[in-house]
Amino acid sequence: MNQESPFPHSNSKMHRVLIVDDDKEMVNAITRLLALTDNFEIRTACDGFMAMMRFKEWQPDVIVMDIRMPGLDGYELCRRIRTEDVGKGVKIFAISGMISDVEAGKLPAIGIDQFLAKPFDNTELLDKLYTLVNLPSDNR
């Protein structure tokens, strides 16, 4: 029986990932890490406003985003994405170095599927991302 993928733009191998952070070095580091595998098609945005535009035009499967950004922060970006019909199925993976344990505990209630504190270990980021998109860890 052929089961339809929950990721509408992905074939069996590639998942669309939008990386959003106002820290260009962080965006580049995550992009380089994900590019080491054959599992992700990657786009980037440097702030929440650009991320919303890219989200609407490209419709990624996963958004890896910082929480604390100037202008449209990760909380508001998540809220706006979740109000879009196509935003209900996207996986949102938040990363932040400036969030308390109490705040982190509230993230699922606002629609964030996964969280990782900065600084993070690359293996941990990949493990959590692979789990989020249902890829086996041996698929790296």
Number of C-alpha atoms within 10 A of each C-alpha: 3 4 5 7 10 12 18 15 14 16 11 10 11 16 21 22 26 25 25 28 26 18 12 12 10 14 22 14 12 18 19 12 14 20 13 10 12 12 20 19 18 19 18 21 20 17 23 26 15 13 24 19 12 16 22 13 9 14 19 26 25 24 24 23 29 29 25 20 18 12 10 18 18 25 18 14 17 23 14 13 20 18 10 11 9 15 19 11 16 24 21 26 22 24 24 20 13 11 13 10 8 8 9 17 10 11 16 12 8 12 18 21 15 18 22 18 17 12 9 12 11 12 10 11 20 16 15 16 22 17 13 15 14 10 16 10 12 6 10 13
